[in-house]
């Protein structure tokens, strides 16, 4: 195997941090007569890594070929990034890519029998004829799994490196490359120098149509996000208003609506604002449209992180890329807690005027050119939400008058009129009905 991996050019940077290259080192040491017990331990460690990856992504059948396919479409290199941006172009790099794909074809059919017989193993035979346990979709990214498994079968059936080239470049054109091409939502961890994007697999499947009411708010959000995804002028977005009114739900829904058009969401927490510049630097050259999502954003007196956020959003020397939007949700319109002390500077006639402190604090919310208010529903809308959610939960045969009377008693005890309170009531009602039934 090491004779094959040493021939890779575009994918040579996999060395050192991949199952493939570590197994190649094991095969080389096996041929050199290394200690069998130590080699067996190393083999099992890589087998476990392969099983862990396959469990994460729901791979099945030939786990070895699924793994190699996953590496081919998620590793970033000059060829894959060019294909993502502009498609496969005529040039010498295509010949180099075909060279690498010829190597991968041979790796697809690699014969592990000598290694297995020499060490008394059968693990690779099992991994290439694997039958996975059926798993719930929330346990892995079903979309990624299906794409990789389908592409792996097609590559295994390809008759030439040129055929593999067509398959892989078609994938890059349709879905892009790397984790951004395979996933829609992310969190981040690490430092600005060593930033890692973590895919969010169990995404909520909610749509904007699932959010009862708020038609004007949904239209404003659609219009702005649609302009962003379409490459038109857009504004950073602030969804603000009462708790439990659907602000965060709207963000999840808009991702589901526009993900197939290249929208990606990166969720960032307040304590991670120092990573914002690094996140933007990593995504600005990609073809996707990135929403950096700041959920439940607000600042108390004494917190100064908003100054950093304000400079990054708009006001620093570097222009914000056209493929990055900042989207925040907050219960506060102006994001930062204000006090009367902020207005303590007086003119000689004792008229209060807006102080520099107030201007400083309001300047953050001014960076959001699209500010959409989500107000608490009135009693009529609350009842409409309860009836619709109840219908979706299978409670359409319940007496509406009795249901609404119970819902109104519930909201008095559980946080008042809001979509969240309505959903909590319907959840409780559905559970009680199932227990009775």
N, C-alpha and C positions, 0 to 999 in steps of 0.2 A: 504493500500500500504506500509506503514512503517513496517508492520510485514514481508513483503517480502524483502524490501531493507535491513533490518537489518540482513538478512541471507546471503547476498553476501559476498564472501571471496576475490576472485581475483579482483573483481570489486568494492570492498568496498571503494577504494580511490576516487571514484566519489563523495562521500559525500561532500557537501558544494559548489561545483562548477558545478552542473549539474541540468538540468530541472527535471530529475527523482527524485533526493533526495529532491529537494525543493517542488515538488508536494507531496512527501511522508510526509514531515513535515506539509503541508497543510491538508492532510487527517487525520493525527494524531490530529492536533488542532481542526479539524471539529468534530471528535469523542469526543473530550474533551469539546465541547460546546463553542468554541471561537466565538467572534463577527462575525456575518455573513457578514456585510459590509466590514470589514477588510479582511476576507477570500476571498470574491469576488474579491477585488482589487488584492490580491496576485495571485489568479487563473488567472485573465486576464493578469497579468504581465508574467506568465509562458506560457500562450497561445501565447502571442506576441513573446516571445523568440522562441517558437517552430515554429511559422510561419516564423520568420526571418531566422532560420536555414533551413527550408524547401525551402524558396525562394532562399537562397544562393546555395543550392545543387539540386534544381529542383525536390524535392520530390513530390509525387502525391498519390492519393488514400488514404491509411491509413497512415497519417503522424505520428501517435504515433508509429506504428510498424517500419516505416522507421527510426524514431529517435532512437529507442532502438537498431536497427541493426547497425546504424552508431556508436553508443557508443560501441557496442560489438567489432567492427572491428578497431576502431581508438584509443581506450584506451590502453596504454602500460602497460603490466604487465609481470611477469616472464613467464607465460604460452604463451602469444602471441609472445613474443620475441624469446622464444625457438622454437616455431613452425615456425617462420619466418626464423630462421637460419638453423634448422635441421629437420623440420617437427615434427609431433606429435610422441613422443617416449613413450614407455611403462614406466609407473611409477605412483606413487600415485597422482601426480599433475593432471593426467587425470581424476581421480575420483573427485577431487576438482572442476575441470573445468565443469564436467557434473553436479555437484551440482549447480554451478552458472547458467548453461544453463537451468536447471529445473526451477530455479527462474525466469529467463527471459521468459520462456514459459508461466508461469502464469501471468507475467506482460504483455505479448503480448495480452492476453485475459482479461486484468483487466476491471472490470465493474465499470464505473464511474457514474452509474445511481443514486446511493444514494447521492453522492456529488452534482450532478446536480439538483436532486429534492429538496434537502435540501437548496440549495442556489438559486434555481430558474434559472438555467443555462441550455444551450443546446450546449455549445461550444465543448465539447468532442465528442458528437455525430456527429457534423459537421466535426471535424478534422479526425475522423476515416472513413469518407465517403467523402473525399475531391476531388475536381476537380480543378486542377491547371490551371491557365491561360498559354497558349502557350507562351514560351519565346524564344528569340534568344539565340543561343548556347553561344555567348560571355558573356551572363549574368550569367552563371553558368558553372560548370564543368560537362559536359554531361557524360563523362566517369564514374566519381564518382557516379553520380545520377543513371545511369543504373545499376551499380554493386550493389549499396545499395538496390535499389528497387527490383531487381531480388532476391537477397539474402533474403530480408524481406519476399517476397512471399513464398520462399522455407521454411524458418523457420516457418512461420505461418502454413504451411501444414505438418510440421514434426510431427511424432507420438510419439517421445520419446526424452529425453535429449541426448541420444547416437546419434540419427539422427542429432540433432542440432550440436553436437560435430563434426561429420563428415563434415557437411556443413561449419562450421566456420574454422576448421583446413584446409580444402581444399582451402578456401579463403586465409588464411595466407600463405600457400605454394605457391599459384599462384601469390599473390599480395603483400604479407607482411602485416605489421600492422602499425597503426598510420597514420599520414598524409603523410609520405614518401611512404606508400603503396598505397595511394589513389590519389596522385598527382605527377607530374613530375618536376615542377619548383617552386622555392621559392625565396622570399625576406626575410630579417630578420629585427627585430626591438628589442629594449630593451637594456639591459645592459648585460655584461658577466655573471652576477649572475642570471638574469631573462631574458633569451633569448627566443624570440618567432619566429617561422617560419611561414611565411604568404604564403599560396599557391597562385600561379599565375594561374588563371582560363582560361583567354582568350589568350591561346598560339597561336602564328602564326603557320599555318600548312605547312609552306614552307619546301621543301626538297632540298637536294644538287643538284638534277637534275634540279631544278628550277633556279639555278644559272648558267647563260650562260657563257661558257668559264671557265678558271681557273681550268682545268682538273688536272694538276699536283698538285696544292694546295689542291684540294678536295681529291686526292689520299693520299697525305701526312697526311692530317687530319684524314681521315678514318683509315689509317694504325695505327696511334698512339692511337686514341680512341678505335679502335677495340682491340688492345693489352691491353689497360686499362680495358675495359669491360670484356675481356676474362681472366683476372688474370695474364697476361704476363707482363714483364718489360715494362715500359713506361716512357715518359718524360713530365714534365710540358710544356705547350704549349703557345706560343706567336704568335698571328696573327697580323702582322704589315704591314703598307704601306699606300697608298693614301686613302683619305677620299672617302666614297661612293662606295667602290670596293667589298663589300660583306663579310666583316670580321664578323660583328655581325650576319648577315643573316646565315653565315656558322655555327655559334654556335647554333642558333635556329634549323637549319636543322639537325645537328648532334644529337641533343636531340630527335627530332622526329624519327630519324632512329634507335636509340639505346635505347629508353625508355623502350620498352618491354623486353629488356635484362638487365634491372636493372639500367640504367643510370638515374641520377638525377642531376639537375643543381640548384645551389644556387647563386643568384646574390648578389654581395656585392659592395657597393659604397666606394669611397676613404675615406670618413669621418667615415666609419665603420670598418676600418682596425683593430681597437682595439678589435673588436669582433671576429677576425679571429681564434684565439686560442680556444675561447669558441665554435665556430661553429665546428671546427675540433673535439673537445672533445665530442660534442654531436653526431657526425655521425660516428666516427671511429669504433664503435662496431656493426654497422648495416650491413646488407648483401648487400646493394646497393652500386653502384659506384657513388661517388659524384664529380662533376666538380664544383669548386668554381670559378665563372665567374666574372672577373674584366673588365668591359667594358670601352673603351676609356681611358686607363690607361696612365698617364703621370704625371711628376712632374716638377714644375718650380723651379727656383733657390730659395733657402730658405726653401722649403718644405722638411721636414725630415721624413715624414711618410714612405718613401721607406725603411728606415733602419729597421723599425719594420717589414715591409712586407718581406724583405730579410731574416731576422732571422727566421721568421715563416716558410717560404717556404723551407729553407735549411740552416742549420748552427747552430740551437739551440741544446740544449741537447736532446730534445725529437724527435725521429724519426717520420717523416711524415707517417701517415698510408697508407697502400697499396691501400685503397679504396678512396683516396682523390687525385684529380689532381687540380692544379692551372692552369686556362686558362685565358689569358688576351688578349685584343685587344688594339691596339695603332697605332697612326699615326707615332710614333717614334720607330725606331729600338732599341735605347738604353734607351728609356723610360724617362730619366732624362735630362733636358736641360743642355747643356754644354756651357761654354764660354771660351774665350782665357785666362781669368784669372785663369781658372783651370789648365792651362799649364804654370804657371808663374814661377815655380822653374827652375833655370838654373844651368848648370854645369859651371866650370870656363872658358871653351872654348866657352861659350855662345850657345852651342847646346841645343835645346829644347828636353826634354825627357818627357815621360809620367809621370805626377805627381801623388802623392798619391791620390789627389782629383779625378782625372780622373779614377784611378783604383777603388776607392770607388763607383763612379757612375756607371761604367760599370759592376760592380759585380752583380747588380740586374738582368740585362738582361741575364747575364751568367747563372742564375738559371733556365732559360727556355731552356731545351735541345732540344726542337722541336720548331724552329722559322721559320714561313712560311710567305713569302712576298706576298702581294696582290698589284700588281702594277696597275696604271691607264691603261685602255685599249687603244690600238692604234685605229686609225680611222676605220680600217677594223673590229676589234672586237666590237667597239661601234656600228657600223651599224648592225652587226649581232645580238647584244643584242636588239637593237631597233626593228628589224624585228621580232625576236622571241617573245618579250613582246607584240608587236602589234598583232601578230597572236593569242596569248593567250587571248588578250582583245577583240577578235572578229573583228579585222581590217584586216583580210587576203585578202579582196577584194580591198583594197586600192592600188593605184599605188605606187610601191616601190620606184621609182626614186623621185617622188614628196614627199613621206613620208620621205625619208632620207634627202632630201634637207631641209625640214622643221625642221627635227631633228637636223641637223648640225647648222642651224641658232639658234635653241633653246639652244644648248649646249654652244654657244659663249656668250649667255646672262645669262646663269644659271649655272656657276660653272665648265664648261669644261667637258672633257671626263671622264665619270664614269658610272657605272651601276645605281647609284642613280639618276643621271641626266637623263639617258635613261628612267627609271621608271617614273620620274616626267613628262617627255615629253609625254609618253604614257598615263598617267593618264589625263593630260590636253587634249590630242587628243580625248580620249574616252568620256570625259565629253562634249566636243564640238560636237562630232558626235551625242550623245544622244539628245543634245539640238536642233540640226537641224532636227533630225529624228522624 
